[in-house]
Amino acid sequence: MNQFKDNFSKQSDEYRRFRPTYPEELFVFLSTLTDEHQLVWDCGTGNGQAAIGLTKYYEHIHATDASQRQLGNAMKHDSIMYALEPAEKISLKDHTVDLVTVGLALHWFQFDLFYQEVRRVLKPKGVIAAWIYRLPTISEEVDTIVRHFHDEVVYDYWQPENHHVDNGYANVPFPFATVEPPKIEMRKTWNRADLVGLVRSWSAIQRIISTTGKNPIQDLERQLGEVWADDDQKEAVWELILKVGRV
């Protein structure tokens, strides 16, 4: 088994603070897909954002991550059991899970081994749902600056797995009977500092700092400051890209 790539432990607090929160619409949709609502495996749970949202609709959430630091920042709830486990080998029993969820993490997994575990733990007709989101839409000026920063300034520091996100999971294998999802968006009103915090949580930023000793964020802040006043609030919109399937 390949060594786990821990891309978010260093910035786990910023990851928790600045990533957008999932809309209730996502969890309502997922809950309609399963006949029973006893157990969810939330794989690659990170700070537990999806796990928390699922507690309103499922009795128990088994939330796993391979990063202890991410789990240390996870949101607590009586219905959630957090476990330090890799996606490719977990402790759940065979055919006990109604729903498997993977938010912004599937591209880091070893697909064949993970899907083997998914098939092992899901009940008959159980459902797997994986999703990602890409850069937010804010304004033409801001979007241009952030896109250039993402595609040009830090491009060489993205890992191959990150490119699966860029192309909307188009090349990610998904060997399940497809379920067509609705269009779901996330919206958040924030200021310039919030956007900078989100960018700082990118794994590529931490890789640049550890490799070169330089932090490219300062140049980004300067450019954004030219088009976005300190006290100006703007709405950011992300479209969720979902892959949903049934065994």
Number of C-alpha atoms within 10 A of each C-alpha: 6 6 5 13 10 14 17 19 20 14 17 20 17 17 23 20 14 18 16 19 14 17 15 13 14 20 18 14 13 19 18 11 19 16 10 15 17 15 22 26 27 28 31 27 27 30 23 26 18 23 33 19 17 26 18 14 16 19 15 20 25 21 27 25 22 20 22 16 19 24 23 15 16 21 15 15 13 10 17 22 14 21 18 16 17 17 25 17 12 18 11 14 10 13 14 17 26 24 28 25 24 22 22 18 19 23 19 18 19 14 17 13 13 18 19 12 17 26 20 15 22 25 19 13 15 22 26 29 20 22 18 21 18 14 16 20 16 19 14 8 12 19 15 13 14 22 13 13 17 19 12 10 13 16 12 12 16 17 14 10 14 15 13 17 22 14 11 17 20 11 10 15 11 17 12 15 13 15 15 10 15 12 11 16 15 18 16 16 12 16 17 19 15 14 19 17 16 16 22 19 23 18 20 21 21 19 18 17 12 11 10 8 10 12 15 15 15 11 11 17 15 11 14 21 14 10 13 18 11 11 10 9 13 14 13 18 17 18 16 21 20 22 21 21 21 20 15
